[in-house]
Amino acid sequence: MAFNVASLWQAPIVNPVNKKAQSIPVLNPFNIYGRVFLLSWWSFFIAFWSWYAFPPLLTVTIKKDLHLSQAQISTSNILGLTSTLIVRLTAGAACDRFGPRWTFAAILLAGSIPTALAGTVQSAAGLITLRFFIGILGGSFVPCQVWTTGFFDKNVVGTANALTAGWGNAGSGITYFVMPAIFDSLVQRQHLTAHVAWRVAFIVPFILITGTAALIIIFCPDAPTGKWSTRAYDMQRQTDQRDAYVSTVNNRGEPFEGRKAVPWTPHSRIVSDNVGELGSDRSGSKDQDLGLDDEDFVNAASWELVEKPTYHGSIKAIVSLPTLTLIVSYFCTFGTELAVNSFLGAYYFENFPTLGQSGSGRWAAMFGLLNAVFRPLGGIISDLLYRVTGSLWAKKMLMHTLAVIMGGFMLVIGLIDPHSKAMMMGLVTGLAFFEEAGNGSVFALVPHVHPTSNGLITGIAGAAGDLGGIVYLLILRYNGKDYAKVIWIVGIVNIALSLSIAWIRPIPKGQRGGR
């Protein structure tokens, strides 16, 4: 199906049962789907900006002001990721229990407090403690993805997730330009000392975070069907309305009053000439694993309704092999991104001293900024392959292919250790594409795996990325400034792990929803 440019601003076609949009009105914040999309990526963007606000000023200004050692800076980096891991693990269950909207707002408001207190830091211990709590903001990724998944249907959910995450991740690149600019303005125009200026600079992200949280609470709903607490009732009501409509259509002209709508049951089968138009753009196709026609989309919608988390249900979802696939894949891709972000500027400065500290930092920032394009491409390609093949195996194979090629680029960079700027920048750009597109492809598959526990699965997969970052930063810590060696070691790990899970099914055998 050709892309319709007008869908970028027109109100989307909506699945009549689950009320999920089948296109993304990126340029229409007045539409509820466009507004949720906007605030999803913008909120994550602001959170990521504040989460990474310290590194641009830490290299010289804060390091000098607080008399920090390199080991203390490394410790603060690792603990900042540790808190994010903890929050992502708990945020998934919170999304399933309370809804992604309130979880999102709560994480932003909780993270805004340590952001505002940045100016009170007076020692290395204070910095390490503060960065641990600012790491709360990194957990905003989970409700960002769960919220988007709840508003966009399976034909575009991979693209929607990749766009919100990719544009949000770009905050890690923007902060390398914005925070130094704010600091320089305070020093040069307001004539503040460096000691005071870096502390005042953190007021800006604090204001943006709290303002964004207020927008989420005031202007957006929990779910497309209404309140989170009534989602089951709202789904049943939509299903009953759909049943009544289909019964009328199948009556071939008999007045609606002459027939009684058949109530929906988990095993009822609804057939309509219009089902393909209303519920799916793959009309008439069959699911290769379960043999379901697209006429069963009403039933499938009920199988994807997020349930209140239970101990046994959560354990079953966590220990399944498809969940393990997501965990390992995001461990590799996002773990690589976090690690590379932390030392790429220093690596550039090591190999190209003429760039200077500022030049190295700006070139390193491009790695994060490329998320705005490359991560969405991973989701877009994944959705395209799914629409063409009708199989989730296509999404899964794309995910593994990107991860293996990413590892290949890391091997090349690490083994040749380029001292040519053109070669280095070209190879790092290639690495950025496969790594960031890989991130997008992982979360294009996430909505299909245990959809009734979507928040839980999103949180676990997201936390795995932070765990990967911590493990890879520990490799860096024990290899000093041998950045090339660290890169090829991580590349080998990524290739081995990705190949080891390629045989696992994309979703659990017999799973009804998520197809």
N, C-alpha and C positions, 0 to 999 in steps of 0.2 A: 504494500500500500504506500503510495507516494506521500511524502511529507507535505502537509498543508501549512503554509506560512501563517495563514490567518489564525491557526490554532494557538499561536503565541499570545493572542490578545482576546480571542473569542471565548465565551463561556463554553466549557468543555461538555461533550456528551457524557452522561453519567449512567453508570450501571444501575438499573432501577431497583435492584435488591440491596446491594451493599453500599450504594450511593458513592462509590469511588469514581473518580474522574478517569476518562480514557484518553485524555490529552493533558498537556501541562500549559496553562495560561501564564507563561513566565512574565509577560508584560502587562498583566491585568490584576493589580492589587485590590481592585474593587470587588472582584469575584472572590468568594470564600476560598476556593481552591488555589487561586493565584496568591491570595493573602497568606494562607498557611505556607505555601511554597516559599514566598518571600521571607517571612519571618523565620522559617526553618533554617535557611542558609545564612541569613543575616545574623541571627542569634549565635549560630555556631561560629561564624566569621569573627564576631566581636569577642566571643569566649576564647577562640584560638589566638586572637591578637593579644589579649590580656595574658593568656597562659604563657605566651612566648615574648612578653614585653621586657623581661629582664635581660636575655642574652644580648640584644643589640647594645645595651648600655653597660653590660657586665664586663666586656672585654677590656675596657680601659677605665671608664669613669667610676663605676661602682667598685671594681676590683681595687683601684687606688684608694678610694674613699674609705673602704672597710678593711683595707690591708689583707686581701684574700690571697690564699695560695691556689695553685691550679687544682690540687686535690680537693680543696673545699668547694671550688666551683663545680667540679665533677660530681661531688656528693650531692650538691643542691640540684643538679640536673637529674640524677637518678631518683632522688626522693620526690621530685616533682612528678615523675612518671609513676612512681609507686602509688601515690595518692589517687592519681587518675585511674589506675588499674582497679583499686578498691571501689571507687565510685562507679565505674562502669559495670562492675560485677553486681552491685546493689541496684543501680539505676534500671537495669533490665526488668527485674522483678517489680520495682516500683512503677514502671510504665504499665505493666500488666495489671497491677493492683489499683493504681490511682489514675492512670492515663498519662500519655506522654506530655500533654500540655502543662499540667501542674508539676510534673517531674522536671521538665525543662525550666520552668520559671523558678522552681526551688533551687536548682543547681546554679543558675545564674545569680540569684540573690545571695546564696551561700558563698559563692566565689567572689562576689563583689566586696565582701567585708575584708578579707585579707588584701585585696587589691587596694582598697582605700587606706589600709594600714601599712602599705609599703614604705611610706615616709618615716615610719617609726623605727626602722631597722638601724641598729647601731653596731652590730657585730656579725661575725660569720655564722654563729649559732642562730642568731635572729633571722638571717637571710635564709638559711637552710630550713628553719621551721616555717617561715612565711611561704617559701616556695612550695613546701609540702601542701599547705592549705590552698594556695592558689591553684595547685594541680586539680582541685575539685572541678574547675572549669573545663578541663579536658573530658570529663564525664558527660558533658553536654552533647557529645556525638551520639550517644545512645538514644535519648529522646528525639533528637533531630531525625534519625533514621526511622524510628518507630512511628513518629508523627507523619512523616512523608508516606511511609508504607500504608498507613491507615486511610490516607486520602486519595491515593492513586492506584488504579487497577493494574493487573498483572502485565498487560501489554505495554505499559510505560513505567512501571514501578522501578525497574532497574535504572532507567534514565533519570527519573526523579531523584532516587537515592544518590546516584553518582553526581548529579548536578549540585544538590544541596551540600553533600560532603565535600566535593571538589572546590566549590566556591567558598565554602567555610574554611577548608584547609588553607586556602590562599591567604588567610589572615596571618599565617606563620611567616609568609614572605612580606606582606605589607608592613608588618610591625618593624622590620629591619629598616624601612624607610621612614615610617611615621614617628616612632619613638625618638630616634635621633633628631628628627626635624623639630619635634616639640621641645626637646631638651635644648637644642641650639637657639630656638626662638626665645626661650626663657632666659638664657644666658645673654644673648646679644641684644634683645629688645627690652626685656624686663630687668636686665642687669642683675640677675640672681647669680649667686656663686654656684659652682658645679655641685657642691655639697647639698645645696638646697634645691637646685633645679631638677635633678633626677628624681627627687622625692615628690615634688609638685607635679611632675609629668604624669604620674600614675593616677592623678585625679581624673584625667580625660577618659581612660578606659572605664573607670568606676562609674562615671556619669552615663556613659553609653550602655554599660551592662544593665544598670538599674532601670534606665529608660526603656530598653528593649524588653526586659522582663515584664514591665508594666503593659507594654503593647500586646504581648502574648496573652496576658490575663484578661485584658479589656476587650480586645477586638477579634479573638479567635475562639472557636469551639473546641471541645475535646475530640470529637469524631464527626465524620460527615453525617451520621444519623442523629446526632444530638449529644446529650450528656454521656460521659463514660459509664456512669452508674446505671444507665438505662439502655445500654447498647444491645443487650439481648432482647429486651422487649421491642426496641425499635427495629431490629433485624426481623423479628417475627411479624411485626406489622407490615414491613415492606414486602416480606415474602407472601403474606396473605393477599396484599394488593396485587402482586404479580400473578398469583394463582388465579385471582378473579379475572384479570386481564386475559391471560392465556386461555382460560376456560371459555371466555367470550369469543376469542379469535377462532378457536377450534370448533365452535358451534356452527361455523359456516353460515352465518346470517341469522340464526335464531336470536331473538332479543335477549339481552343480558338477564332481564327479569325472569326469563323462562328457565334459567339454569341456576343451580346452586354451586358456588365455588367450592372446590375440593380443598380442605385444609391441608397445609403442608405437613408431611411427616418425613423423617430422615430417609425413608426408602421410596418415597413417591417419585414418579418420573413424569416430567412435564415436557410436552412436545409442542413446538410452535414453529410455523414458517418464519416467524420474526425473531426467534431467539438469537440467531447469529447476529442480527442487526443490533439488538438491544444489549446483549451481554458479552459478545466476543467478536473479535475481528478474524477468528479462525473457524468460521462456521463450517460444520460438517466434518471437522477433523476428529480423530480419535486419539485418546491418550494411550500411548504405547504400553504403559505399565498396567493400567487398570481397565482400559477399554471403555472409557467414558466418552459419550458424545458431548458436544458443546451444549446440547439441550439440558444437560445436568448442571448448568452453571448456577442455578438457584440453590440446589442442594449443596454444591461446592462452596457457595458463599457462606452457608451456615457452618460448614466444616472448618472455615477459616476464622470464625469469630473468636477473638482473643478471650481466653478464660482466666478467671481468678486463679493465681498460682496455688498449687497444692504440692506437698512434699513429694509424693509418689510421681505425680505428673512431671514435676520439674526434674527429678532424677532421671526419669525415662528419657526426657528430651536431651538432657546434658550428656548422658553416656552413649547416645546413639552415634554410629559411625559417620553419618552425614554431618552431624554437629562437629565431630572431630575434624572433618575435612575443612570446615569453615575456620575452626580454631587454628589449625596448622597453617592454612593459607594466609590468614591475616597476620599471624605471628611473623611470617616471612616478609610479606609486602609492607605492611605498615610499620613493623619493627625496623625494617631497613630504612624507611623514611625518617623515623624519629632519630635513629642513630646517625644517619648521614647529615641530617639537619644540624646536629649538635657539633660536628667537627669539620664540615665541608669548608667553612670559611678559613679555619686554621690550616686545612690541607692546601687550599689555594695559596695562602700566605707562605706556607713552607716551600712549595714548588715555584711560586712566582712572587718573590719578595718585592718586586717593583710595583705590584698592585697596591701595596700598602694595606693597612688595616681596614680602612673604609672601602677601598676598591674590592678587596677580598670578600668583605661582608656583603656588599651589594651583589656581587656575582653569585655568592652562595644563596642570597635571598631569591634568586630566580628559580632555584630548585623548588622552593615552596610555592612560588607564584604560578608555576606551570601546572599546578593542581587545578587551576581554574579551567584549563582546557583538557589536560590529559586524563584526569580522573573521570570526568563526564564521558569521555570517549569510550572508556572501558564499559560503562553502563549502557551506552547507546549501542555499541557493537554487540554486547551480550543480548540486549532486547531484540536487536535485528536478527541475530542468529536464531533466537527462540521463535520469532514469528515465522521465519523461513522454514525451519526444520520441525517445529512443533515439539521439540524434545529438550528436556532440561540437561541432557548429556552435552548438548552444544554449549550451554552456559558453563558447565563444569570444565569441559576440555579447554575452553578459552582461558579460564582462570588458571589452570595448570600451565598452559603454554606461555602465558605472559610471565608467570613466576619463574619458569625455567630460563627463558630468554633474559629476564632481569638478572638472574644469577650468572648467566654468561657474560653480560656486560660488566658485572662486578669482577669476574675473573680477569677479563682483559684489562680493566683499569688497574687492578691491584698488581698484576704481574708485570705490566710494562711501565707503570708509574709515570705517566706522561709529563714531560717538561716542555711540551709545545702547547701553548694556550689554545690554539685551534683544535688540536687533537683532544685535549682534556675537556674543553667545553662541549665538543661534539659527542664524546663518549658519555659525559655526565647527562647531557640532554637525552640521549638514547636510553640511559638508565632511568631517567625521570619518567619517560613515556611508559616503559614496560612496568615499572614499579607502581606508578600512580594509576595507570589504566588497570593494573592488577587489583589495586584497592577497590576501584569501581566495579570490577567484575565480581569480586567477592560479595559485595553488598547488593549486587543484582541477583545473586542466588539466595541470599539470606531470607527474603520474604517467602520463599517456597518451602523452606525447611521448618517443620513443626510450626505452622502458621498460628495455631492456637496459643503458642507460647512465644510469639514474635519478640516481645520485649526481652524476655529471658535470653533467647538465642542471640539477639542483637547485642545485648550487654556482654555475654560471654565471648562472642567473637571480637567485639571491640576491645575488651580487656586483654585478649590474647595479643593484639597488636602492641599494647603497652608493655606486656611481658616480653615480647620480642625486642622492643627498644631497650628494656632494662638489660636483658641478656647480652645484646650486641654492644651496649655501652660498657658492660663489665669486661667484654673482650678488649675493648679499647683501653680501659683503665689498666689492664695488665700488659699492654703492648706499647705504652708510652705514646710517642709521637710517630710511630710507624704506621701511618694511616693506610698506606698501600697494602700492608700485610693484613690489617683488619678487614679491608674491603674484600680481598680474595678469600679470606677465611669465611666471612659471612656469605659470600657468593656460593661457596661449596655447600654450606649448610642449607641455603635456600634451595639449591637444585636437588639435593638429596631428600629433603623433607617433602618437596613438591611431588617428586616422582613416587615417593613411598605411599602416597594416599590417592594416586590417580585412579586406582581400581575401584574405589568405593562408590556406591550408587549416589546420585545427587540428592535423593530424598529417601526416607525409610520405605521399605517394601510394604505395600498395602496402605500407605498414607493416602487419605482421600482428598483433603484440601491442598492448596498450594500448587496446583498443576496449571 
